[in-house]
């Protein structure tokens, strides 16, 4: 097996395992009738602090889970492939930091789902691409945003049960990660990219 295939397999491993865990939890809820979303993040309550760790693992339906899992798989694999030395640190930060700020400032309701992670990873990919002038990272973020539909509008207050707060703080965490990891995993340009920048007079 060549090095590129090994790198791709390593990139797939963590996102797939994480999504597998999400499905196991959701299937457990459906088979047992136990509603685990009561362990979601509830702002301003001490009992709701457990949700900082638990909320991204919990979903209200299979539809909710699938809508979060598809972009998570795509952007997760992409970041793990392009940023192998910092991907796990980035994932941990976008997993935990948004929940802390949602607990501090969010509406009094249960906030659950992995969409905050999605927003954090997509935003990281886009802004990291801008900072590094990495067209691969920008393209990945734009593709996921296109496939995910209303990703951009999800950070704004809206009616209903959608946790726009998680989306907002996930996005801000992604930008934060793009800045602090800007020197990690340096982008190696291909020769043809340098030629395009130089141009022919």
Secondary structure as the mmCIF struct_conf table of DSSP 4:
data_model
#
loop_
_struct_conf.conf_type_id
_struct_conf.id
_struct_conf.beg_label_comp_id
_struct_conf.beg_label_asym_id
_struct_conf.beg_label_seq_id
_struct_conf.end_label_comp_id
_struct_conf.end_label_asym_id
_struct_conf.end_label_seq_id
HELX_RH_AL_P HELX_RH_AL_P1 UNK A 3 UNK A 32
HELX_RH_3T_P HELX_RH_3T_P1 UNK A 36 UNK A 39
BEND BEND1 UNK A 40 UNK A 40
STRN STRN1 UNK A 41 UNK A 42
TURN_TY1_P TURN_TY1_P1 UNK A 43 UNK A 44
HELX_RH_3T_P HELX_RH_3T_P2 UNK A 46 UNK A 50
HELX_RH_AL_P HELX_RH_AL_P2 UNK A 51 UNK A 54
HELX_RH_3T_P HELX_RH_3T_P3 UNK A 55 UNK A 57
BEND BEND2 UNK A 60 UNK A 61
HELX_RH_AL_P HELX_RH_AL_P3 UNK A 62 UNK A 82
TURN_TY1_P TURN_TY1_P2 UNK A 84 UNK A 86
HELX_RH_AL_P HELX_RH_AL_P4 UNK A 87 UNK A 105
BEND BEND3 UNK A 108 UNK A 109
STRN STRN2 UNK A 110 UNK A 111
BEND BEND4 UNK A 113 UNK A 114
HELX_RH_AL_P HELX_RH_AL_P5 UNK A 115 UNK A 132
TURN_TY1_P TURN_TY1_P3 UNK A 133 UNK A 133
HELX_RH_AL_P HELX_RH_AL_P6 UNK A 135 UNK A 147
TURN_TY1_P TURN_TY1_P4 UNK A 148 UNK A 148
BEND BEND5 UNK A 149 UNK A 150
TURN_TY1_P TURN_TY1_P5 UNK A 151 UNK A 151
HELX_RH_3T_P HELX_RH_3T_P4 UNK A 152 UNK A 155
BEND BEND6 UNK A 156 UNK A 156
BEND BEND7 UNK A 159 UNK A 161
HELX_RH_AL_P HELX_RH_AL_P7 UNK A 164 UNK A 180
TURN_TY1_P TURN_TY1_P6 UNK A 181 UNK A 183
BEND BEND8 UNK A 184 UNK A 185
HELX_RH_AL_P HELX_RH_AL_P8 UNK A 191 UNK A 198
#
